Amino acid sequence: MDGLIRFLASTNGRIVRAVVGIVLIILGWQVVGDTAGWILVIIGLIPLAAGVFDFCLLAPLFGKPFRGEDIRRAG
């Protein structure tokens, strides 16, 4: 699990999270629609924000820092 957290904190991991968030938002807004679509849009905002603002929600669950910069510094 340590490798996953390090990947998510890396530049490529941040890009992947942002892209996944954008895809979820587009799917919710354009494809699904209605209430389920809006729920998907809200869920998509989480990985998008995590990638853009460089934080990892999973890291504290495994004893790692919340901020991506701190995870990268810890190695």
Secondary structure, 3 states (H helix, E strand, C coil): CHHHHHHHHCHHHHHHHHHHHHHHHHHHHHHHCHHHHHHHHHHHHHHHHHHHHCECCCHHHHCCCCEHHHHHHHC
